[in-house]
Amino acid sequence: MNPDGSFCEVAMREQKIKQDICIGANIREIRRRQGLKQTELAGLLQLEGIPMTREALVKIERGAQHIQASQLRAIKNALNVSYDELLEP
């Protein structure tokens, strides 16, 4: 954890960015903590029937692409976390 706050908190202070970027940052943090690569998570999502490429996941994690509800649900299931963990500010 950054002593100045979470990645999302620091980014929001440094730039005026949309709140949904925090979701991407949370996904990235949880994925890394679990030792999953982006390609591996994208593969798990595809197994759940969600067409996701590594490139799309990169964009979601960076906040450059909005996440769909079905994608969020699949990521929640693949990472075995709660919605609260994914949506934490």
trRosetta pair geometry for C-beta under 8 A, 3 or more apart (Angstrom, degrees):
i j d omega theta_ij theta_ji phi_ij phi_ji
1 6 6.7 -52 -146 -93 90 63
2 5 6.0 -13 86 67 105 37
2 6 6.6 132 37 -124 103 14
2 7 6.5 121 -6 -67 131 54
2 10 5.9 -30 100 -36 159 140
4 9 7.5 -164 125 100 76 110
4 10 5.4 77 102 -92 115 109
5 8 8.0 -92 138 70 104 61
5 9 3.4 -82 144 87 133 138
5 10 5.4 167 73 -48 99 77
5 13 7.7 103 50 -9 145 130
6 9 4.7 97 51 5 76 101
6 10 7.1 -146 91 -3 39 87
6 25 7.3 116 148 135 108 134
6 29 7.9 -41 -161 -70 108 160
7 10 6.0 -61 -150 39 28 108
7 11 6.1 25 156 -17 66 112
7 25 4.8 -162 91 -163 118 129
7 28 8.0 -56 70 77 161 122
7 29 6.9 -173 17 -65 130 120
8 11 5.8 -58 -144 39 28 110
8 12 6.2 26 158 -20 65 108
8 21 6.8 159 -130 106 91 88
8 22 4.0 58 -141 -115 145 85
8 25 4.5 177 -66 68 93 154
8 26 7.2 -2 -43 -46 137 80
8 89 6.9 -155 113 171 141 48
9 12 5.9 -57 -147 36 27 109
9 13 6.6 24 155 -17 63 106
9 89 7.9 75 -74 142 86 81
10 13 5.9 -58 -152 36 31 108
10 14 6.2 20 155 -13 67 112
11 14 5.8 -62 -142 42 30 106
11 15 6.1 -31 176 37 68 102
11 17 6.1 -27 142 28 102 145
11 21 6.7 -111 114 121 141 137
11 25 7.1 -164 16 -73 145 148
12 15 7.2 -79 -127 65 20 64
12 16 8.0 42 -161 -121 59 31
12 17 6.1 -110 -104 48 61 96
12 21 7.8 168 -72 68 86 122
12 22 7.7 -3 -51 -65 123 104
17 21 5.0 -11 143 3 126 151
17 63 6.4 45 176 135 127 158
18 21 5.7 122 73 -19 72 93
18 63 6.7 170 60 -176 96 119
19 22 6.0 -34 178 10 59 114
19 89 7.6 -44 -157 -122 102 92
20 23 5.3 -28 -168 15 63 117
20 24 7.3 63 142 -12 70 95
20 63 6.5 141 101 -137 75 92
20 66 6.3 12 130 -124 159 75
20 67 7.0 -166 -180 19 118 94
21 24 5.6 -52 -161 37 47 113
21 25 6.3 47 144 -19 73 104
21 62 7.6 -40 -142 147 96 35
21 63 3.0 -2 -114 -101 88 147
22 25 5.4 -54 -145 40 37 112
22 26 6.1 40 154 -22 68 104
22 87 7.9 65 107 -162 110 40
22 88 7.4 -127 156 90 118 53
22 89 5.9 -18 -176 -140 166 44
23 26 5.7 -54 -149 35 29 112
23 27 6.4 33 151 -21 64 103
23 60 7.8 -66 108 174 99 91
23 63 8.0 122 54 -97 77 83
23 67 6.0 -114 117 17 140 141
23 72 7.3 -46 -173 -112 136 112
23 86 6.1 32 -146 162 83 85
23 87 6.4 -8 -99 -104 93 54
24 27 5.6 -50 -148 33 33 113
24 28 6.4 31 154 -17 65 105
24 60 5.0 -175 -109 145 103 58
24 61 4.3 149 -178 -143 96 21
24 62 6.1 -77 152 29 150 18
24 63 4.7 -147 30 -59 145 65
24 67 7.3 177 -69 -40 82 121
25 28 5.7 -53 -148 37 32 112
25 29 6.2 32 154 -20 65 107
25 61 7.1 103 -75 -170 32 67
25 63 7.4 -4 -33 -45 86 108
26 29 5.7 -54 -144 37 30 111
26 30 6.2 25 159 -14 66 108
26 85 6.8 159 178 146 123 64
26 86 5.3 139 114 -150 134 41
26 87 7.3 -115 40 -43 169 13
26 88 5.8 138 -109 49 138 89
27 30 6.1 -61 -147 41 26 105
27 31 6.0 27 156 -20 65 113
27 57 8.0 -136 135 -165 137 88
27 60 6.7 -7 55 124 158 109
27 61 5.7 -118 81 -100 111 81
27 75 5.9 -31 -125 176 118 145
27 79 7.6 -150 -142 -42 70 156
27 86 6.5 34 -70 -137 76 93
28 31 5.8 -57 -143 38 26 112
28 32 6.2 23 160 -16 64 109
28 61 4.3 93 -61 -153 110 117
29 32 6.0 -58 -147 38 26 108
29 33 6.2 29 154 -22 63 109
30 33 5.6 -54 -146 35 30 115
30 34 6.4 21 157 -12 64 109
30 79 5.3 53 133 -171 126 145
30 81 5.8 -45 -157 -42 151 158
30 85 6.5 87 -86 147 139 119
30 86 7.4 -56 -5 -90 152 69
31 34 6.0 -66 -152 42 27 105
31 36 4.8 -87 -168 69 80 107
31 38 7.3 58 153 -85 152 56
31 41 5.5 -39 -130 -59 126 147
31 61 8.0 -66 25 -101 142 130
31 79 6.6 -84 -80 -103 67 122
32 35 7.5 43 -179 -72 34 25
32 36 7.5 -98 -74 52 23 66
34 79 6.4 -163 -12 -145 158 84
36 40 4.7 -134 -163 85 86 124
36 41 5.1 90 144 -54 132 93
36 44 7.9 -39 -150 -5 142 137
36 79 7.7 -119 16 -104 152 84
37 40 4.6 97 54 3 77 104
37 41 7.3 -150 91 -3 41 84
38 41 5.9 -56 -148 38 33 107
38 42 6.2 35 154 -19 67 107
38 54 4.8 92 125 -148 109 92
38 57 5.1 165 -164 99 101 134
38 58 6.3 32 -156 -64 157 79
38 61 7.6 -90 -109 -14 117 148
39 42 5.7 -54 -146 37 30 113
39 43 6.4 34 152 -22 63 106
39 54 4.9 -19 -87 -87 66 128
40 43 5.6 -54 -152 34 31 114
40 44 6.6 33 151 -19 64 102
41 44 5.6 -50 -150 34 36 112
41 45 6.5 37 151 -20 66 103
41 57 6.2 133 90 -140 114 155
41 75 7.3 32 -180 -127 116 85
41 78 6.1 111 -151 132 77 141
41 79 7.5 9 -127 -66 113 92
42 45 5.7 -54 -151 35 33 113
42 46 6.5 36 150 -21 65 103
42 52 4.8 -143 -143 112 79 98
42 53 6.0 16 -158 -178 142 16
42 54 4.9 -104 -15 -72 157 58
42 56 7.5 120 -118 57 117 94
42 57 5.2 -116 -72 -24 101 139
43 46 5.6 -51 -149 33 34 113
43 47 6.7 38 151 -21 64 101
44 47 5.6 -51 -155 31 35 115
44 48 6.9 27 149 -12 64 104
44 78 4.1 116 126 -142 129 123
45 48 5.7 -60 -155 40 37 108
45 50 4.3 -66 171 73 94 115
45 52 4.2 4 98 31 141 138
45 57 7.9 172 8 -78 149 118
45 71 7.2 17 -152 -142 136 73
45 74 4.9 83 -135 139 86 130
45 75 6.7 -8 -90 -74 115 65
45 78 5.9 -58 -68 -48 67 153
46 49 7.6 70 -175 -62 34 10
46 50 6.6 -99 -82 69 32 61
46 51 6.7 49 -112 -113 81 38
46 52 6.2 -131 -56 43 76 79
48 74 4.6 163 94 -139 146 107
48 77 6.4 123 -108 84 152 135
48 78 6.6 -110 -19 -62 139 101
49 74 7.8 -141 62 -104 68 133
50 70 6.2 174 -109 136 109 99
50 71 5.8 131 -165 -104 139 62
50 74 4.2 -80 -20 -35 150 175
52 56 5.4 -128 -156 76 68 129
52 57 6.0 70 169 -55 112 96
52 71 6.7 118 -84 -128 124 105
52 74 7.6 -174 -23 100 139 143
53 56 4.7 100 53 4 78 99
53 57 7.1 -141 96 -3 44 86
54 57 5.6 -56 -152 38 35 113
54 58 6.4 43 149 -25 67 101
55 58 5.6 -47 -150 29 33 116
55 59 6.7 32 151 -17 62 103
56 59 5.7 -54 -153 36 35 112
56 60 6.5 35 149 -19 66 104
56 65 6.5 -86 -159 82 68 166
57 60 5.6 -52 -147 36 35 112
57 61 6.2 33 155 -18 67 106
58 61 5.9 -58 -148 39 28 109
58 62 6.3 16 157 -9 64 112
59 62 5.9 -62 -143 45 28 105
59 64 4.4 -90 -157 75 80 103
59 65 3.6 52 132 -2 117 119
60 63 7.7 37 180 -71 29 26
60 64 7.8 -81 -53 52 20 68
60 65 5.2 -57 -70 73 59 100
60 67 5.1 74 -141 -79 116 97
60 71 7.2 -137 -107 145 154 143
62 65 8.0 63 62 13 86 77
67 71 5.1 -129 -169 85 85 124
67 72 5.3 97 138 -61 123 92
67 75 7.8 -46 -160 4 137 143
68 71 4.5 93 57 5 81 105
68 72 7.0 -147 93 -7 42 86
69 72 5.6 -53 -147 35 33 113
69 73 6.3 34 154 -19 66 105
70 73 5.7 -51 -147 36 31 113
70 74 6.4 30 154 -17 64 107
71 74 5.7 -57 -147 39 31 109
71 75 6.2 30 155 -19 66 107
72 75 5.8 -55 -146 37 29 110
72 76 6.3 36 152 -24 63 105
72 83 7.7 53 154 -123 113 91
72 86 6.6 137 -162 141 95 154
73 76 5.6 -52 -150 32 30 116
73 77 6.5 26 153 -15 63 107
74 77 5.7 -55 -149 39 32 110
74 78 6.0 30 155 -19 67 109
75 78 5.7 -54 -138 39 31 110
75 79 6.0 13 165 -3 67 112
75 86 6.9 113 104 -115 114 141
76 79 6.5 -70 -144 48 19 96
76 81 5.9 -109 -148 70 63 74
76 82 7.2 2 -154 -172 110 12
76 83 6.0 -15 -112 -76 143 64
76 86 5.9 -80 -88 -26 90 146
77 80 7.2 19 -176 -75 31 49
79 86 8.0 128 63 -75 142 107
81 85 4.3 -91 171 68 120 144
81 86 6.3 129 104 -43 123 89
82 85 4.9 108 58 0 76 97
82 86 7.4 -146 99 2 47 86
83 86 5.6 -61 -152 42 39 109
83 87 5.7 14 159 -2 75 117
84 87 6.2 -68 -133 51 24 95
84 88 6.4 55 158 -62 62 86
85 88 6.0 -23 -152 -19 28 116
